[in-house]
Amino acid sequence: MSLLNPRPRPEEVFTPRSATVNSAMYVQRPDLEDMLVSALRGTLHIVIQRDSGTGKSWLYKKVLKDEKAHYLIANLANASRLGTIGAELRNLLEREGSSVKTGYEEEKAAGANAVVASGNVKHTGQYSIGQMEPFEACLTLLRKSAGHSPAVLVFDNLEAAFTQPLLKELADLLILCDDERYAEYAVHLLIVGVTKGIKEYYYKTPHHSTIANRLYELAEVSRLTLAQAQELLRRGVIDQLKFEVADFDQLSKHAAWVTDRVPQMLHDYGLEISTLALKNEGRIDTAMLEKADGAWMTRSLTHPYAVIEHHMNERDTKTGRRNQALYTLGRVDTEYFKTQEIEARLRKSFPISTKDTTLNVPQMLAFFSQGDRPILRRSPKGDAYSFADPRYRMVLRAMLVLNPTEERVVKRGLYR
C-alpha cells in the first residue's frame, strides 16, 4: 500500500451504526427511493417500517439529501423518556438554537427607588403570553429554512412510542396538519420505526380511525438481494480496503447467508473479517470464515446466542432432535413457514435418523414459541410461524453446524 494512499481503517469503511450516510458504502435501492420521492411530492404523510438494521435511516436521509429537503429529526425514544412528544420537540428546538421564551420575570438592577427612576428592569426568562407551541414552532423553523424546497419533520424510533398516550399524541399532530393554521407550512411528517401495522392500530382506535387515511406506508425496507449484499462487501473489502481475497464469491455468499442480507449485520460482519485480514497481512482466505463467524456472534449476537442455547437439547442425546429442528429452522429463507415445510426439510437434512420415525414437529415449534424467551411467534392466522427476532435466524446459521456422517448438529462457541 502506497504511503501516499494509505489504506483506511476497517471501522471507517464498515460503519454499521453510523447516524450519517456512508455514501461510499450506500447500496442503491431504486424502487424504494423512487417510492419515497413520489410520496414527498404527494400530500399524505409517510411511514417507513421494517426490522432493525435494514437501512431505513440511511434510505430516508439519502433521499432527503438528494431532493434538497430540509428536515429535523425528533427521536421518539427521547419522547418516551421525557413523557411527551411535545417535550422532545421543545428539546429539538433548543438544540437547533431556536428555543422560545417560556415565561417572564423582572430582575431589579438596584433598589426600588433606582428602578422607579431609571426603568432599569432585566428580563430573565419565561414569557408565555402568545407563545408558539413546540409543534408549530418546528413547522415554522422548517418552512423558514426550506424556502420553496421540501420540508420534513421526521419522527424516528416509532417502536419506542408504541404506547397509547404517545400514539394518541402522534395522531393529534397528524390531525393538526389538516388545520389551516398548520397546513400553510406544507411540512411532511415522516414516521420511521421497527413496529409494523401503525395504520391497523389507528383503524382500531375509535377516535382516530381517519388517521390511517392520512398515511402512506412505503413498501417495507427489507433485506438486500444477494447481488446487493455482494456489492456492499466488494466495495468494502476490495475497493476501499484493497484486501486480497482468495475466493470472493465464497466469502460474499457466506457473509450474505449468515447475516440474512441485513445491511447493518453485513457491515458488522465486514468489520470482523477486515479486522482479521489486518492480522493476516491484508489477505482473506476461506479458513478465516469460522473465526469471523465467532467474532461476529460475540460482538453482535451474544443475547440471541444465549436464547438459542436455552432452547437446545439439555443433554447430549443420541439424536438431538430439538437441535436438528433448530438447525432446520435456520435454513428457512421465507418470513413465514408451516409445520409441514419444517418437517419435510428436517427429513431431507437428516434422512437416516428420521426414517420410519414419527416427528412431532408441531409440538417442537410450539415449544420454541413459548416461555419467556421464545424464538418463534405464530402468524396472525395461527397456521404458520415466523422468527420473533430476525437475529435468531442469523445466529442459527452461524452457530449450528451439521456433521453429515453422524447426522449430528454441532454448536460453535463464541470467539474468545
Secondary structure, 3 states (H helix, E strand, C coil): CCCCCCCCCHHHHCCCCCCCCCHHHCCCCHHHHHHHHHHHCCCCEEEEECCCCCCHHHHHHHHHHHCCCEEEEEEHHHHHHHCCHHHHHHHHHHHCCCCCCCCCCEEECCCHHHHHHHCCEEECCCCCCCCCCHHHHHHHHHHHHHCCCCEEEEEECHHHHCCHHHHHHHHHHHHHCCCHHHHCCCCEEEEEECCCCHHHHHHCCHHHHHHHHHEEECCCCCCCCHHHHHHHHHHHHHHHCCCEECCHHHHHHHHHHHCCCCHHHHHHHHHHHHHHHHCCCCEECHHHHHHHHHHHHHHHCHHHHHHHHHHCCCCCCCCCHHHHHHHHHHCCCCCCECHHHHHHHHHHHCHHHHCCCCCCHHHHHHHHCCCCCCCEEECCCCCCEEECCHHHHHHHHHHEEEECCCCEEEECCCCC
